[in-house]
Amino acid sequence: MTDPHDVVERQLAAYNSHDLDAFVATYAEDVTIRRTDGSLLQGRPALRDTYAGQFAEGRCRAEITGRLTEGDWVVDHEIAHGLSAEPLRILVAYRVRNGLIDRVDFLG
């Protein structure tokens, strides 16, 4: 069994290095991502399409200021850089099952 903390840490490393293939590989094929505006992103292809531009431009980076883990869940307090003029502070909840992130909830 893969530790959820390790999976989320791999995802973070891929995000910060703008490695789209490694980033997408940490997610389940049927991943569901709920954004702060309530919209949903579903599946690896949508995930890849959404992040491809950001990664190609090398403009995104996340800094973790706190992390909680419980069972399948990892909750990060993040400062997101490069997505807007000012850094964004946000909570992100990741659920890891079978070694892959299958659900993400952005809370902020």
C-alpha positions as CSV (number, residue, x, y, z in Angstrom):
1,M,0.0,0.0,0.0
2,T,1.2,3.5,-0.9
3,D,1.2,6.2,1.8
4,P,-1.2,9.0,0.9
5,H,1.4,11.5,2.1
6,D,4.0,10.2,-0.3
7,V,1.6,10.3,-3.3
8,V,0.6,13.9,-2.6
9,E,4.3,14.8,-2.1
10,R,5.1,13.3,-5.6
11,Q,2.3,15.2,-7.1
12,L,3.6,18.5,-5.5
13,A,7.1,17.8,-6.8
14,A,5.8,17.2,-10.3
15,Y,3.7,20.4,-10.1
16,N,6.6,22.5,-9.0
17,S,8.9,21.1,-11.6
18,H,6.2,21.5,-14.3
19,D,6.4,17.8,-15.3
20,L,3.0,17.2,-16.7
21,D,3.4,13.5,-17.3
22,A,4.6,12.8,-13.7
23,F,1.9,15.1,-12.3
24,V,-1.0,13.4,-14.2
25,A,0.4,10.0,-13.3
26,T,-0.3,10.6,-9.6
27,Y,-4.1,10.8,-10.3
28,A,-6.7,8.1,-10.9
29,E,-8.2,7.8,-14.4
30,D,-11.6,8.9,-13.0
31,V,-10.3,11.7,-10.7
32,T,-12.9,14.3,-9.6
33,I,-11.6,17.8,-8.7
34,R,-14.0,20.3,-7.1
35,R,-12.8,23.9,-7.6
36,T,-13.5,26.8,-5.3
37,D,-16.2,28.1,-7.6
38,G,-18.0,24.7,-7.3
39,S,-17.2,23.6,-10.9
40,L,-15.9,20.1,-11.5
41,L,-13.0,18.7,-13.4
42,Q,-13.3,15.0,-14.1
43,G,-10.8,12.5,-15.5
44,R,-7.2,12.5,-16.4
45,P,-7.7,14.0,-19.9
46,A,-9.4,17.0,-18.5
47,L,-6.7,17.3,-15.8
48,R,-4.0,17.2,-18.5
49,D,-5.8,19.8,-20.7
50,T,-6.3,22.2,-17.7
51,Y,-2.7,22.1,-16.5
52,A,-0.8,21.9,-19.8
53,G,-0.7,25.6,-20.5
54,Q,0.4,26.5,-17.0
55,F,3.2,23.9,-17.0
56,A,4.3,24.9,-20.5
57,E,4.6,28.6,-19.4
58,G,6.4,27.5,-16.1
59,R,4.3,30.0,-14.2
60,C,2.9,27.9,-11.4
61,R,4.4,26.9,-8.0
62,A,2.9,25.8,-4.7
63,E,4.4,26.3,-1.3
64,I,3.1,24.1,1.5
65,T,2.7,25.9,4.8
66,G,1.0,23.1,6.7
67,R,-0.2,19.5,6.1
68,L,-2.6,17.2,7.9
69,T,-3.1,13.5,7.2
70,E,-5.8,11.1,8.3
71,G,-6.5,7.8,6.7
72,D,-6.9,8.3,2.9
73,W,-6.9,12.1,3.2
74,V,-4.1,14.7,3.0
75,V,-5.0,18.4,3.5
76,D,-2.5,21.0,2.5
77,H,-2.5,24.7,3.3
78,E,-0.9,26.1,0.2
79,I,0.3,29.3,-1.1
80,A,-0.1,29.2,-4.9
81,H,2.2,31.4,-6.9
82,G,2.0,32.4,-10.6
83,L,-1.8,31.9,-11.0
84,S,-2.7,35.6,-10.3
85,A,-1.0,38.9,-9.6
86,E,-0.7,38.0,-5.9
87,P,-0.1,34.6,-4.3
88,L,-3.3,32.7,-3.3
89,R,-3.7,31.0,0.0
90,I,-5.9,27.9,-0.2
91,L,-6.7,24.6,1.5
92,V,-6.6,21.6,-0.7
93,A,-7.9,18.2,0.4
94,Y,-6.6,15.1,-1.5
95,R,-8.1,11.7,-1.2
96,V,-5.7,8.8,-2.1
97,R,-7.0,5.4,-2.9
98,N,-5.0,2.5,-4.4
99,G,-1.9,4.7,-4.6
100,L,-3.5,7.4,-6.7
101,I,-5.3,10.7,-6.0
102,D,-9.0,10.1,-6.9
103,R,-10.6,13.2,-5.4
104,V,-9.4,16.8,-4.8
105,D,-11.4,19.5,-3.1
106,F,-10.1,23.1,-3.2
107,L,-11.3,25.0,-0.2
108,G,-10.8,28.7,-0.1
